[in-house]
Amino acid sequence: MNSKLKFIYEGKAKKIFAYEDSDKVIIEFKDDATAFNALKKAKFEGKGELNCLISSKIFEFLIKNKIPTHYIGLKNNNSMIAQKIKIIPLEVVLRNTAYGSLCKETTIEPGAVLESPLIDFYLKNDTLNDPLLTKDRINLLKIINDEELDFIINMTLKINELLKKFFYNIKLDLVDFKLEFGYNSKGQIVLGDEISPDNCRLWDLNQKNDTIVSLDKDRFRNDLGGFIEAYSEINKRINNFFKSNDFSSI
Ligand code: UDP
């Protein structure tokens, strides 16, 4: 990255730099992988670039489908230009199939397909280990008002419908994903962060039997190996799909 750029913030997987226009930022994707609130850490060469390229294609697809996002364009293969947003401290998780924490915290069996999508809210707070919230707790903490909460729920459900189709086209089952939203300089709520195998569970549909083949961060969480290969495979499928189709064909 150009050393003249003014550094603003560094998170677990990304660095933020100021852009020429004060209402925009540059988001650089790092090669670091973390799991379990950063108790587990590793570096995978090429991960930043893959997540940036995958995210950019997904943001472009969502924007074409009228979802407001912070994404503006790619700066290079591992950094993107985005609207500067004030992040709302909520992790919005939508689940189509039960897995991960839902199965650790309830009696639902891993792999159970949910009758309708479940939306869980977590407080974005590493010190507290991102605790699960209720609507009343969101109100109590005055994180967002009821109208904004409804807006975020509706937007998340819409994004789910779009992403399910997007991934189904490239033979991936969208199990669950985490979104973050923020306010842009006009005060509008837009989708922020990234959409990549770091924050989506994606199971390969190219399997003859019912075995679960994760092409996402579970490969790192659960020491399954083939981490970069899985991320590369997703990027390859997305690129191949868009070589012969455009966004309107999804
Ligand atoms: N997730 C995320 N960041 C987090 C926690 C979860 O991106 O800090 C994503 C995760 O990759 C998965 C979904 O949210 O796609 C649901 O995760 P879950 O609550 O099952 O937690 P986990 O199993 O990761 O502990």
Residues whose N, C-alpha, C, O or C-beta is under 5 A from the ligand:
A	BS01	UDP	V93 Y99 G100 S101 L102 D176 F177 K178 D198 N199 C200 R201
